[in-house]
Amino acid sequence: MPDETAAAVDAAIRSRRAVRAFRPDPVPAATVTTLLDLAAQAPSGSNMQPWRAYALAGAVRDRVCEAVVAAYLAGEEGEAAQPYYPDTFFEPYRGRRRAVGLGLYGLLGLGRDDKAGMQAQHARNFRFFDAPVGLIFTIDRRLAVGSWLDYGGFLQTLMLAARARGLDTCAQAAFAPYHAVLRRHLPIGADEHVVCGMALGYADASAPENRLVPERAGPDEFATLLGFPGPGRPDPDR
């Protein structure tokens, strides 16, 4: 791979992050179709391609957003098809999650006791953070965990393809419990589970929440290299 190609891919990977405030600039349908076509090149077990997508813009997007916001504020959250988080957090995951929450609410000037402010901020999830395009992703309920793993590669491929075109995204598990509301407004079949939503558009660089850049653990913290020559590499045969 030529160096300039690697640099472009690396730049898309390193600049991708969850954007929580967007400009109203529209994203053409042709661009959305291109991104979905590229995402569909992601690998999947036995080439099963378990993804289904609903792309929303304009009045359709607005109707869906208002319906889900109303359900959230009324406490009508359902149950997600698969739990996203453990019942009890533990380290290092509890600390990482807490750091993101404190960082985000700190940038927004929301204190721990500002329940109304935090609720309003969470409700912005269901407006796709004002992005002009909202995506809802579903999976056939009969598929197993392997297809859910494949879905992650599909979503990441889409987000990187968006970054390569100067677009930004935010993957949103928050939509998963609202399958009943979404089904009333979208042609989602009874055999489909909602996986997540995704905001797509151009980041509002002036929004304080978009200054949040979470720390990432390096390979030294999560990877063990075995059998490689050189200092500091354990040899399992010794």
Biotite code that builds the C-alpha atoms (Angstrom):
import biotite.structure as struc

atoms = struc.array([
    struc.Atom([0.000, 0.000, 0.000], chain_id="A", res_id=1, res_name="MET", atom_name="CA", element="C"),
    struc.Atom([1.519, 3.369, -0.983], chain_id="A", res_id=2, res_name="PRO", atom_name="CA", element="C"),
    struc.Atom([2.499, 5.600, 1.916], chain_id="A", res_id=3, res_name="ASP", atom_name="CA", element="C"),
    struc.Atom([-0.044, 8.275, 0.957], chain_id="A", res_id=4, res_name="GLU", atom_name="CA", element="C"),
    struc.Atom([-2.872, 5.719, 0.980], chain_id="A", res_id=5, res_name="THR", atom_name="CA", element="C"),
    struc.Atom([-1.853, 4.464, 4.406], chain_id="A", res_id=6, res_name="ALA", atom_name="CA", element="C"),
    struc.Atom([-1.673, 8.047, 5.667], chain_id="A", res_id=7, res_name="ALA", atom_name="CA", element="C"),
    struc.Atom([-5.188, 8.769, 4.403], chain_id="A", res_id=8, res_name="ALA", atom_name="CA", element="C"),
    struc.Atom([-6.599, 5.648, 6.055], chain_id="A", res_id=9, res_name="VAL", atom_name="CA", element="C"),
    struc.Atom([-4.741, 6.411, 9.285], chain_id="A", res_id=10, res_name="ASP", atom_name="CA", element="C"),
    struc.Atom([-6.093, 9.966, 9.270], chain_id="A", res_id=11, res_name="ALA", atom_name="CA", element="C"),
    struc.Atom([-9.682, 8.749, 8.900], chain_id="A", res_id=12, res_name="ALA", atom_name="CA", element="C"),
    struc.Atom([-9.223, 6.284, 11.761], chain_id="A", res_id=13, res_name="ILE", atom_name="CA", element="C"),
    struc.Atom([-7.579, 8.754, 14.138], chain_id="A", res_id=14, res_name="ARG", atom_name="CA", element="C"),
    struc.Atom([-9.951, 11.636, 13.397], chain_id="A", res_id=15, res_name="SER", atom_name="CA", element="C"),
    struc.Atom([-13.141, 9.607, 13.840], chain_id="A", res_id=16, res_name="ARG", atom_name="CA", element="C"),
    struc.Atom([-14.883, 10.278, 17.109], chain_id="A", res_id=17, res_name="ARG", atom_name="CA", element="C"),
    struc.Atom([-18.401, 10.580, 18.492], chain_id="A", res_id=18, res_name="ALA", atom_name="CA", element="C"),
    struc.Atom([-19.701, 13.992, 17.422], chain_id="A", res_id=19, res_name="VAL", atom_name="CA", element="C"),
    struc.Atom([-22.588, 15.323, 19.512], chain_id="A", res_id=20, res_name="ARG", atom_name="CA", element="C"),
    struc.Atom([-23.434, 18.575, 17.708], chain_id="A", res_id=21, res_name="ALA", atom_name="CA", element="C"),
    struc.Atom([-23.890, 18.988, 13.954], chain_id="A", res_id=22, res_name="PHE", atom_name="CA", element="C"),
    struc.Atom([-24.386, 21.783, 11.455], chain_id="A", res_id=23, res_name="ARG", atom_name="CA", element="C"),
    struc.Atom([-27.612, 21.742, 9.409], chain_id="A", res_id=24, res_name="PRO", atom_name="CA", element="C"),
    struc.Atom([-25.765, 21.355, 6.072], chain_id="A", res_id=25, res_name="ASP", atom_name="CA", element="C"),
    struc.Atom([-27.573, 18.632, 4.094], chain_id="A", res_id=26, res_name="PRO", atom_name="CA", element="C"),
    struc.Atom([-25.982, 15.354, 3.053], chain_id="A", res_id=27, res_name="VAL", atom_name="CA", element="C"),
    struc.Atom([-27.139, 14.209, -0.414], chain_id="A", res_id=28, res_name="PRO", atom_name="CA", element="C"),
    struc.Atom([-28.890, 10.878, -0.784], chain_id="A", res_id=29, res_name="ALA", atom_name="CA", element="C"),
    struc.Atom([-26.209, 9.802, -3.266], chain_id="A", res_id=30, res_name="ALA", atom_name="CA", element="C"),
    struc.Atom([-23.542, 10.287, -0.590], chain_id="A", res_id=31, res_name="THR", atom_name="CA", element="C"),
    struc.Atom([-25.512, 8.242, 1.939], chain_id="A", res_id=32, res_name="VAL", atom_name="CA", element="C"),
    struc.Atom([-25.935, 5.460, -0.634], chain_id="A", res_id=33, res_name="THR", atom_name="CA", element="C"),
    struc.Atom([-22.199, 5.503, -1.355], chain_id="A", res_id=34, res_name="THR", atom_name="CA", element="C"),
    struc.Atom([-21.367, 5.229, 2.337], chain_id="A", res_id=35, res_name="LEU", atom_name="CA", element="C"),
    struc.Atom([-23.734, 2.308, 2.804], chain_id="A", res_id=36, res_name="LEU", atom_name="CA", element="C"),
    struc.Atom([-22.294, 0.583, -0.265], chain_id="A", res_id=37, res_name="ASP", atom_name="CA", element="C"),
    struc.Atom([-18.791, 0.943, 1.151], chain_id="A", res_id=38, res_name="LEU", atom_name="CA", element="C"),
    struc.Atom([-19.914, -0.244, 4.586], chain_id="A", res_id=39, res_name="ALA", atom_name="CA", element="C"),
    struc.Atom([-21.355, -3.343, 2.973], chain_id="A", res_id=40, res_name="ALA", atom_name="CA", element="C"),
    struc.Atom([-17.834, -4.359, 1.963], chain_id="A", res_id=41, res_name="GLN", atom_name="CA", element="C"),
    struc.Atom([-17.169, -5.187, 5.623], chain_id="A", res_id=42, res_name="ALA", atom_name="CA", element="C"),
    struc.Atom([-16.483, -8.870, 6.330], chain_id="A", res_id=43, res_name="PRO", atom_name="CA", element="C"),
    struc.Atom([-19.153, -11.118, 7.788], chain_id="A", res_id=44, res_name="SER", atom_name="CA", element="C"),
    struc.Atom([-19.198, -14.792, 8.686], chain_id="A", res_id=45, res_name="GLY", atom_name="CA", element="C"),
    struc.Atom([-20.013, -16.904, 5.609], chain_id="A", res_id=46, res_name="SER", atom_name="CA", element="C"),
    struc.Atom([-20.787, -13.593, 3.843], chain_id="A", res_id=47, res_name="ASN", atom_name="CA", element="C"),
    struc.Atom([-24.157, -13.451, 5.628], chain_id="A", res_id=48, res_name="MET", atom_name="CA", element="C"),
    struc.Atom([-24.239, -9.615, 5.624], chain_id="A", res_id=49, res_name="GLN", atom_name="CA", element="C"),
    struc.Atom([-26.668, -9.249, 8.557], chain_id="A", res_id=50, res_name="PRO", atom_name="CA", element="C"),
    struc.Atom([-27.176, -5.492, 8.304], chain_id="A", res_id=51, res_name="TRP", atom_name="CA", element="C"),
    struc.Atom([-30.330, -3.566, 7.424], chain_id="A", res_id=52, res_name="ARG", atom_name="CA", element="C"),
    struc.Atom([-30.427, 0.224, 7.382], chain_id="A", res_id=53, res_name="ALA", atom_name="CA", element="C"),
    struc.Atom([-33.062, 2.952, 7.401], chain_id="A", res_id=54, res_name="TYR", atom_name="CA", element="C"),
    struc.Atom([-31.713, 6.384, 6.405], chain_id="A", res_id=55, res_name="ALA", atom_name="CA", element="C"),
    struc.Atom([-33.853, 9.329, 7.503], chain_id="A", res_id=56, res_name="LEU", atom_name="CA", element="C"),
    struc.Atom([-33.824, 12.955, 6.407], chain_id="A", res_id=57, res_name="ALA", atom_name="CA", element="C"),
    struc.Atom([-36.197, 15.891, 6.235], chain_id="A", res_id=58, res_name="GLY", atom_name="CA", element="C"),
    struc.Atom([-39.747, 15.546, 7.523], chain_id="A", res_id=59, res_name="ALA", atom_name="CA", element="C"),
    struc.Atom([-39.428, 11.785, 8.052], chain_id="A", res_id=60, res_name="VAL", atom_name="CA", element="C"),
    struc.Atom([-36.409, 12.266, 10.280], chain_id="A", res_id=61, res_name="ARG", atom_name="CA", element="C"),
    struc.Atom([-38.191, 15.011, 12.220], chain_id="A", res_id=62, res_name="ASP", atom_name="CA", element="C"),
    struc.Atom([-41.300, 12.873, 12.855], chain_id="A", res_id=63, res_name="ARG", atom_name="CA", element="C"),
    struc.Atom([-39.250, 9.937, 14.079], chain_id="A", res_id=64, res_name="VAL", atom_name="CA", element="C"),
    struc.Atom([-37.157, 12.169, 16.334], chain_id="A", res_id=65, res_name="CYS", atom_name="CA", element="C"),
    struc.Atom([-40.161, 13.799, 17.959], chain_id="A", res_id=66, res_name="GLU", atom_name="CA", element="C"),
    struc.Atom([-41.821, 10.438, 18.561], chain_id="A", res_id=67, res_name="ALA", atom_name="CA", element="C"),
    struc.Atom([-38.762, 8.945, 20.243], chain_id="A", res_id=68, res_name="VAL", atom_name="CA", element="C"),
    struc.Atom([-38.084, 12.096, 22.295], chain_id="A", res_id=69, res_name="VAL", atom_name="CA", element="C"),
    struc.Atom([-41.702, 12.033, 23.513], chain_id="A", res_id=70, res_name="ALA", atom_name="CA", element="C"),
    struc.Atom([-41.386, 8.360, 24.470], chain_id="A", res_id=71, res_name="ALA", atom_name="CA", element="C"),
    struc.Atom([-38.131, 9.044, 26.327], chain_id="A", res_id=72, res_name="TYR", atom_name="CA", element="C"),
    struc.Atom([-39.518, 11.989, 28.279], chain_id="A", res_id=73, res_name="LEU", atom_name="CA", element="C"),
    struc.Atom([-42.620, 9.955, 29.155], chain_id="A", res_id=74, res_name="ALA", atom_name="CA", element="C"),
    struc.Atom([-40.467, 7.125, 30.498], chain_id="A", res_id=75, res_name="GLY", atom_name="CA", element="C"),
    struc.Atom([-41.629, 4.690, 27.824], chain_id="A", res_id=76, res_name="GLU", atom_name="CA", element="C"),
    struc.Atom([-38.253, 3.091, 27.202], chain_id="A", res_id=77, res_name="GLU", atom_name="CA", element="C"),
    struc.Atom([-38.505, -0.528, 26.151], chain_id="A", res_id=78, res_name="GLY", atom_name="CA", element="C"),
    struc.Atom([-35.889, -3.230, 26.446], chain_id="A", res_id=79, res_name="GLU", atom_name="CA", element="C"),
    struc.Atom([-33.013, -3.547, 24.003], chain_id="A", res_id=80, res_name="ALA", atom_name="CA", element="C"),
    struc.Atom([-32.645, -6.854, 22.176], chain_id="A", res_id=81, res_name="ALA", atom_name="CA", element="C"),
    struc.Atom([-29.165, -7.297, 23.625], chain_id="A", res_id=82, res_name="GLN", atom_name="CA", element="C"),
    struc.Atom([-27.817, -5.616, 26.780], chain_id="A", res_id=83, res_name="PRO", atom_name="CA", element="C"),
    struc.Atom([-25.156, -3.092, 25.835], chain_id="A", res_id=84, res_name="TYR", atom_name="CA", element="C"),
    struc.Atom([-23.600, -2.678, 29.278], chain_id="A", res_id=85, res_name="TYR", atom_name="CA", element="C"),
    struc.Atom([-22.977, -5.096, 32.167], chain_id="A", res_id=86, res_name="PRO", atom_name="CA", element="C"),
    struc.Atom([-25.332, -5.030, 35.137], chain_id="A", res_id=87, res_name="ASP", atom_name="CA", element="C"),
    struc.Atom([-22.441, -3.857, 37.329], chain_id="A", res_id=88, res_name="THR", atom_name="CA", element="C"),
    struc.Atom([-19.451, -1.879, 36.087], chain_id="A", res_id=89, res_name="PHE", atom_name="CA", element="C"),
    struc.Atom([-15.932, -2.788, 37.172], chain_id="A", res_id=90, res_name="PHE", atom_name="CA", element="C"),
    struc.Atom([-12.431, -1.542, 36.432], chain_id="A", res_id=91, res_name="GLU", atom_name="CA", element="C"),
    struc.Atom([-10.992, -0.483, 34.085], chain_id="A", res_id=92, res_name="PRO", atom_name="CA", element="C"),
    struc.Atom([-14.334, -0.015, 32.321], chain_id="A", res_id=93, res_name="TYR", atom_name="CA", element="C"),
    struc.Atom([-16.061, 1.872, 35.113], chain_id="A", res_id=94, res_name="ARG", atom_name="CA", element="C"),
    struc.Atom([-13.263, 4.448, 35.202], chain_id="A", res_id=95, res_name="GLY", atom_name="CA", element="C"),
    struc.Atom([-13.226, 4.922, 31.440], chain_id="A", res_id=96, res_name="ARG", atom_name="CA", element="C"),
    struc.Atom([-16.991, 5.377, 31.268], chain_id="A", res_id=97, res_name="ARG", atom_name="CA", element="C"),
    struc.Atom([-16.959, 7.800, 34.186], chain_id="A", res_id=98, res_name="ARG", atom_name="CA", element="C"),
    struc.Atom([-14.184, 9.855, 32.575], chain_id="A", res_id=99, res_name="ALA", atom_name="CA", element="C"),
    struc.Atom([-16.204, 10.282, 29.381], chain_id="A", res_id=100, res_name="VAL", atom_name="CA", element="C"),
    struc.Atom([-19.320, 11.282, 31.292], chain_id="A", res_id=101, res_name="GLY", atom_name="CA", element="C"),
    struc.Atom([-17.504, 13.796, 33.467], chain_id="A", res_id=102, res_name="LEU", atom_name="CA", element="C"),
    struc.Atom([-15.658, 15.176, 30.477], chain_id="A", res_id=103, res_name="GLY", atom_name="CA", element="C"),
    struc.Atom([-18.793, 15.648, 28.401], chain_id="A", res_id=104, res_name="LEU", atom_name="CA", element="C"),
    struc.Atom([-20.928, 17.169, 31.138], chain_id="A", res_id=105, res_name="TYR", atom_name="CA", element="C"),
    struc.Atom([-18.021, 19.335, 32.254], chain_id="A", res_id=106, res_name="GLY", atom_name="CA", element="C"),
    struc.Atom([-17.711, 20.832, 28.775], chain_id="A", res_id=107, res_name="LEU", atom_name="CA", element="C"),
    struc.Atom([-21.471, 21.479, 28.797], chain_id="A", res_id=108, res_name="LEU", atom_name="CA", element="C"),
    struc.Atom([-21.384, 23.043, 32.259], chain_id="A", res_id=109, res_name="GLY", atom_name="CA", element="C"),
    struc.Atom([-23.710, 20.404, 33.718], chain_id="A", res_id=110, res_name="LEU", atom_name="CA", element="C"),
    struc.Atom([-23.176, 19.511, 37.344], chain_id="A", res_id=111, res_name="GLY", atom_name="CA", element="C"),
    struc.Atom([-23.929, 16.107, 38.873], chain_id="A", res_id=112, res_name="ARG", atom_name="CA", element="C"),
    struc.Atom([-27.110, 17.453, 40.496], chain_id="A", res_id=113, res_name="ASP", atom_name="CA", element="C"),
    struc.Atom([-28.470, 19.015, 37.307], chain_id="A", res_id=114, res_name="ASP", atom_name="CA", element="C"),
    struc.Atom([-30.875, 16.203, 36.502], chain_id="A", res_id=115, res_name="LYS", atom_name="CA", element="C"),
    struc.Atom([-32.973, 18.308, 34.138], chain_id="A", res_id=116, res_name="ALA", atom_name="CA", element="C"),
    struc.Atom([-29.910, 19.412, 32.197], chain_id="A", res_id=117, res_name="GLY", atom_name="CA", element="C"),
    struc.Atom([-28.617, 15.858, 31.880], chain_id="A", res_id=118, res_name="MET", atom_name="CA", element="C"),
    struc.Atom([-32.036, 14.637, 30.768], chain_id="A", res_id=119, res_name="GLN", atom_name="CA", element="C"),
    struc.Atom([-32.201, 17.350, 28.102], chain_id="A", res_id=120, res_name="ALA", atom_name="CA", element="C"),
    struc.Atom([-28.731, 16.430, 26.881], chain_id="A", res_id=121, res_name="GLN", atom_name="CA", element="C"),
    struc.Atom([-29.631, 12.738, 26.697], chain_id="A", res_id=122, res_name="HIS", atom_name="CA", element="C"),
    struc.Atom([-32.786, 13.633, 24.761], chain_id="A", res_id=123, res_name="ALA", atom_name="CA", element="C"),
    struc.Atom([-30.552, 15.169, 22.093], chain_id="A", res_id=124, res_name="ARG", atom_name="CA", element="C"),
    struc.Atom([-29.520, 11.618, 21.220], chain_id="A", res_id=125, res_name="ASN", atom_name="CA", element="C"),
    struc.Atom([-33.013, 11.108, 19.852], chain_id="A", res_id=126, res_name="PHE", atom_name="CA", element="C"),
    struc.Atom([-32.699, 14.146, 17.616], chain_id="A", res_id=127, res_name="ARG", atom_name="CA", element="C"),
    struc.Atom([-29.481, 12.706, 16.211], chain_id="A", res_id=128, res_name="PHE", atom_name="CA", element="C"),
    struc.Atom([-27.722, 15.691, 17.812], chain_id="A", res_id=129, res_name="PHE", atom_name="CA", element="C"),
    struc.Atom([-29.304, 17.848, 15.057], chain_id="A", res_id=130, res_name="ASP", atom_name="CA", element="C"),
    struc.Atom([-27.505, 15.954, 12.274], chain_id="A", res_id=131, res_name="ALA", atom_name="CA", element="C"),
    struc.Atom([-29.369, 16.233, 8.946], chain_id="A", res_id=132, res_name="PRO", atom_name="CA", element="C"),
    struc.Atom([-29.284, 12.449, 8.460], chain_id="A", res_id=133, res_name="VAL", atom_name="CA", element="C"),
    struc.Atom([-30.250, 9.824, 10.993], chain_id="A", res_id=134, res_name="GLY", atom_name="CA", element="C"),
    struc.Atom([-29.654, 6.137, 10.464], chain_id="A", res_id=135, res_name="LEU", atom_name="CA", element="C"),
    struc.Atom([-31.404, 3.260, 12.208], chain_id="A", res_id=136, res_name="ILE", atom_name="CA", element="C"),
    struc.Atom([-29.801, -0.178, 11.933], chain_id="A", res_id=137, res_name="PHE", atom_name="CA", element="C"),
    struc.Atom([-31.577, -3.471, 12.513], chain_id="A", res_id=138, res_name="THR", atom_name="CA", element="C"),
    struc.Atom([-30.756, -7.167, 12.468], chain_id="A", res_id=139, res_name="ILE", atom_name="CA", element="C"),
    struc.Atom([-32.868, -10.265, 11.956], chain_id="A", res_id=140, res_name="ASP", atom_name="CA", element="C"),
    struc.Atom([-33.845, -11.423, 15.438], chain_id="A", res_id=141, res_name="ARG", atom_name="CA", element="C"),
    struc.Atom([-33.077, -15.052, 14.542], chain_id="A", res_id=142, res_name="ARG", atom_name="CA", element="C"),
    struc.Atom([-29.373, -14.384, 14.011], chain_id="A", res_id=143, res_name="LEU", atom_name="CA", element="C"),
    struc.Atom([-26.799, -15.162, 16.686], chain_id="A", res_id=144, res_name="ALA", atom_name="CA", element="C"),
    struc.Atom([-23.928, -13.356, 18.401], chain_id="A", res_id=145, res_name="VAL", atom_name="CA", element="C"),
    struc.Atom([-21.558, -13.811, 15.452], chain_id="A", res_id=146, res_name="GLY", atom_name="CA", element="C"),
    struc.Atom([-23.746, -11.596, 13.281], chain_id="A", res_id=147, res_name="SER", atom_name="CA", element="C"),
    struc.Atom([-23.816, -8.941, 16.008], chain_id="A", res_id=148, res_name="TRP", atom_name="CA", element="C"),
    struc.Atom([-20.005, -9.005, 15.972], chain_id="A", res_id=149, res_name="LEU", atom_name="CA", element="C"),
    struc.Atom([-20.034, -8.646, 12.178], chain_id="A", res_id=150, res_name="ASP", atom_name="CA", element="C"),
    struc.Atom([-22.269, -5.598, 12.587], chain_id="A", res_id=151, res_name="TYR", atom_name="CA", element="C"),
    struc.Atom([-19.493, -3.761, 14.412], chain_id="A", res_id=152, res_name="GLY", atom_name="CA", element="C"),
    struc.Atom([-17.243, -4.047, 11.378], chain_id="A", res_id=153, res_name="GLY", atom_name="CA", element="C"),
    struc.Atom([-20.033, -2.734, 9.150], chain_id="A", res_id=154, res_name="PHE", atom_name="CA", element="C"),
    struc.Atom([-20.633, 0.286, 11.380], chain_id="A", res_id=155, res_name="LEU", atom_name="CA", element="C"),
    struc.Atom([-16.933, 1.091, 11.683], chain_id="A", res_id=156, res_name="GLN", atom_name="CA", element="C"),
    struc.Atom([-16.471, 0.847, 7.918], chain_id="A", res_id=157, res_name="THR", atom_name="CA", element="C"),
    struc.Atom([-19.335, 3.286, 7.414], chain_id="A", res_id=158, res_name="LEU", atom_name="CA", element="C"),
    struc.Atom([-17.923, 5.755, 9.936], chain_id="A", res_id=159, res_name="MET", atom_name="CA", element="C"),
    struc.Atom([-14.453, 5.659, 8.381], chain_id="A", res_id=160, res_name="LEU", atom_name="CA", element="C"),
    struc.Atom([-15.869, 6.111, 4.886], chain_id="A", res_id=161, res_name="ALA", atom_name="CA", element="C"),
    struc.Atom([-17.744, 9.147, 6.213], chain_id="A", res_id=162, res_name="ALA", atom_name="CA", element="C"),
    struc.Atom([-14.572, 10.634, 7.710], chain_id="A", res_id=163, res_name="ARG", atom_name="CA", element="C"),
    struc.Atom([-12.755, 10.165, 4.403], chain_id="A", res_id=164, res_name="ALA", atom_name="CA", element="C"),
    struc.Atom([-15.365, 12.509, 2.905], chain_id="A", res_id=165, res_name="ARG", atom_name="CA", element="C"),
    struc.Atom([-15.185, 15.119, 5.654], chain_id="A", res_id=166, res_name="GLY", atom_name="CA", element="C"),
    struc.Atom([-18.339, 13.874, 7.352], chain_id="A", res_id=167, res_name="LEU", atom_name="CA", element="C"),
    struc.Atom([-18.804, 13.026, 11.007], chain_id="A", res_id=168, res_name="ASP", atom_name="CA", element="C"),
    struc.Atom([-20.871, 10.464, 12.872], chain_id="A", res_id=169, res_name="THR", atom_name="CA", element="C"),
    struc.Atom([-22.052, 9.326, 16.256], chain_id="A", res_id=170, res_name="CYS", atom_name="CA", element="C"),
    struc.Atom([-23.080, 5.720, 16.780], chain_id="A", res_id=171, res_name="ALA", atom_name="CA", element="C"),
    struc.Atom([-26.011, 5.652, 19.213], chain_id="A", res_id=172, res_name="GLN", atom_name="CA", element="C"),
    struc.Atom([-26.987, 2.613, 21.222], chain_id="A", res_id=173, res_name="ALA", atom_name="CA", element="C"),
    struc.Atom([-29.570, 4.868, 22.897], chain_id="A", res_id=174, res_name="ALA", atom_name="CA", element="C"),
    struc.Atom([-32.068, 4.065, 20.136], chain_id="A", res_id=175, res_name="PHE", atom_name="CA", element="C"),
    struc.Atom([-32.040, 0.297, 20.748], chain_id="A", res_id=176, res_name="ALA", atom_name="CA", element="C"),
    struc.Atom([-34.729, 0.217, 23.494], chain_id="A", res_id=177, res_name="PRO", atom_name="CA", element="C"),
    struc.Atom([-37.197, 2.198, 21.350], chain_id="A", res_id=178, res_name="TYR", atom_name="CA", element="C"),
    struc.Atom([-37.924, -0.481, 18.764], chain_id="A", res_id=179, res_name="HIS", atom_name="CA", element="C"),
    struc.Atom([-41.696, -0.295, 19.412], chain_id="A", res_id=180, res_name="ALA", atom_name="CA", element="C"),
    struc.Atom([-41.792, 3.447, 18.704], chain_id="A", res_id=181, res_name="VAL", atom_name="CA", element="C"),
    struc.Atom([-39.519, 3.156, 15.679], chain_id="A", res_id=182, res_name="LEU", atom_name="CA", element="C"),
    struc.Atom([-41.608, 0.326, 14.249], chain_id="A", res_id=183, res_name="ARG", atom_name="CA", element="C"),
    struc.Atom([-44.683, 2.578, 14.298], chain_id="A", res_id=184, res_name="ARG", atom_name="CA", element="C"),
    struc.Atom([-42.945, 5.144, 12.110], chain_id="A", res_id=185, res_name="HIS", atom_name="CA", element="C"),
    struc.Atom([-40.619, 3.050, 9.939], chain_id="A", res_id=186, res_name="LEU", atom_name="CA", element="C"),
    struc.Atom([-41.156, -0.090, 7.846], chain_id="A", res_id=187, res_name="PRO", atom_name="CA", element="C"),
    struc.Atom([-39.252, -2.248, 10.339], chain_id="A", res_id=188, res_name="ILE", atom_name="CA", element="C"),
    struc.Atom([-40.435, -5.845, 10.174], chain_id="A", res_id=189, res_name="GLY", atom_name="CA", element="C"),
    struc.Atom([-41.524, -7.931, 13.127], chain_id="A", res_id=190, res_name="ALA", atom_name="CA", element="C"),
    struc.Atom([-38.446, -10.099, 12.575], chain_id="A", res_id=191, res_name="ASP", atom_name="CA", element="C"),
    struc.Atom([-36.036, -7.178, 13.080], chain_id="A", res_id=192, res_name="GLU", atom_name="CA", element="C"),
    struc.Atom([-34.304, -5.984, 16.243], chain_id="A", res_id=193, res_name="HIS", atom_name="CA", element="C"),
    struc.Atom([-32.931, -2.436, 16.456], chain_id="A", res_id=194, res_name="VAL", atom_name="CA", element="C"),
    struc.Atom([-29.153, -2.535, 16.859], chain_id="A", res_id=195, res_name="VAL", atom_name="CA", element="C"),
    struc.Atom([-28.448, 1.197, 17.154], chain_id="A", res_id=196, res_name="CYS", atom_name="CA", element="C"),
    struc.Atom([-28.867, 4.552, 15.499], chain_id="A", res_id=197, res_name="GLY", atom_name="CA", element="C"),
    struc.Atom([-26.249, 6.819, 13.969], chain_id="A", res_id=198, res_name="MET", atom_name="CA", element="C"),
    struc.Atom([-26.059, 10.568, 13.401], chain_id="A", res_id=199, res_name="ALA", atom_name="CA", element="C"),
    struc.Atom([-24.438, 11.617, 10.122], chain_id="A", res_id=200, res_name="LEU", atom_name="CA", element="C"),
    struc.Atom([-23.460, 15.095, 9.008], chain_id="A", res_id=201, res_name="GLY", atom_name="CA", element="C"),
    struc.Atom([-20.871, 17.831, 9.492], chain_id="A", res_id=202, res_name="TYR", atom_name="CA", element="C"),
    struc.Atom([-19.594, 18.588, 12.972], chain_id="A", res_id=203, res_name="ALA", atom_name="CA", element="C"),
    struc.Atom([-20.333, 21.955, 14.526], chain_id="A", res_id=204, res_name="ASP", atom_name="CA", element="C"),
    struc.Atom([-16.799, 22.979, 15.445], chain_id="A", res_id=205, res_name="ALA", atom_name="CA", element="C"),
    struc.Atom([-18.096, 25.729, 17.733], chain_id="A", res_id=206, res_name="SER", atom_name="CA", element="C"),
    struc.Atom([-19.990, 23.330, 20.018], chain_id="A", res_id=207, res_name="ALA", atom_name="CA", element="C"),
    struc.Atom([-18.135, 22.719, 23.295], chain_id="A", res_id=208, res_name="PRO", atom_name="CA", element="C"),
    struc.Atom([-19.142, 19.038, 23.454], chain_id="A", res_id=209, res_name="GLU", atom_name="CA", element="C"),
    struc.Atom([-17.193, 18.403, 20.264], chain_id="A", res_id=210, res_name="ASN", atom_name="CA", element="C"),
    struc.Atom([-13.975, 19.250, 22.064], chain_id="A", res_id=211, res_name="ARG", atom_name="CA", element="C"),
    struc.Atom([-14.219, 15.966, 23.955], chain_id="A", res_id=212, res_name="LEU", atom_name="CA", element="C"),
    struc.Atom([-11.443, 13.586, 22.869], chain_id="A", res_id=213, res_name="VAL", atom_name="CA", element="C"),
    struc.Atom([-11.447, 10.504, 25.120], chain_id="A", res_id=214, res_name="PRO", atom_name="CA", element="C"),
    struc.Atom([-8.120, 8.914, 25.970], chain_id="A", res_id=215, res_name="GLU", atom_name="CA", element="C"),
    struc.Atom([-7.308, 5.620, 24.289], chain_id="A", res_id=216, res_name="ARG", atom_name="CA", element="C"),
    struc.Atom([-5.392, 2.771, 25.841], chain_id="A", res_id=217, res_name="ALA", atom_name="CA", element="C"),
    struc.Atom([-2.295, 1.829, 23.867], chain_id="A", res_id=218, res_name="GLY", atom_name="CA", element="C"),
    struc.Atom([-1.238, -1.679, 22.807], chain_id="A", res_id=219, res_name="PRO", atom_name="CA", element="C"),
    struc.Atom([1.033, -1.922, 25.845], chain_id="A", res_id=220, res_name="ASP", atom_name="CA", element="C"),
    struc.Atom([-2.107, -1.950, 27.979], chain_id="A", res_id=221, res_name="GLU", atom_name="CA", element="C"),
    struc.Atom([-4.211, -4.497, 26.107], chain_id="A", res_id=222, res_name="PHE", atom_name="CA", element="C"),
    struc.Atom([-1.986, -6.589, 23.836], chain_id="A", res_id=223, res_name="ALA", atom_name="CA", element="C"),
    struc.Atom([0.503, -9.378, 24.496], chain_id="A", res_id=224, res_name="THR", atom_name="CA", element="C"),
    struc.Atom([3.015, -10.028, 21.706], chain_id="A", res_id=225, res_name="LEU", atom_name="CA", element="C"),
    struc.Atom([4.500, -13.512, 21.727], chain_id="A", res_id=226, res_name="LEU", atom_name="CA", element="C"),
    struc.Atom([7.323, -14.968, 19.670], chain_id="A", res_id=227, res_name="GLY", atom_name="CA", element="C"),
    struc.Atom([8.506, -11.693, 18.139], chain_id="A", res_id=228, res_name="PHE", atom_name="CA", element="C"),
    struc.Atom([12.263, -11.053, 18.113], chain_id="A", res_id=229, res_name="PRO", atom_name="CA", element="C"),
    struc.Atom([13.665, -8.053, 19.951], chain_id="A", res_id=230, res_name="GLY", atom_name="CA", element="C"),
    struc.Atom([13.834, -6.714, 23.484], chain_id="A", res_id=231, res_name="PRO", atom_name="CA", element="C"),
    struc.Atom([10.762, -6.700, 25.647], chain_id="A", res_id=232, res_name="GLY", atom_name="CA", element="C"),
    struc.Atom([8.978, -9.451, 23.728], chain_id="A", res_id=233, res_name="ARG", atom_name="CA", element="C"),
    struc.Atom([8.273, -12.559, 25.816], chain_id="A", res_id=234, res_name="PRO", atom_name="CA", element="C"),
    struc.Atom([9.191, -15.870, 24.217], chain_id="A", res_id=235, res_name="ASP", atom_name="CA", element="C"),
    struc.Atom([6.686, -18.563, 25.167], chain_id="A", res_id=236, res_name="PRO", atom_name="CA", element="C"),
    struc.Atom([9.292, -21.305, 24.532], chain_id="A", res_id=237, res_name="ASP", atom_name="CA", element="C"),
    struc.Atom([11.680, -20.074, 27.222], chain_id="A", res_id=238, res_name="ARG", atom_name="CA", element="C"),
])
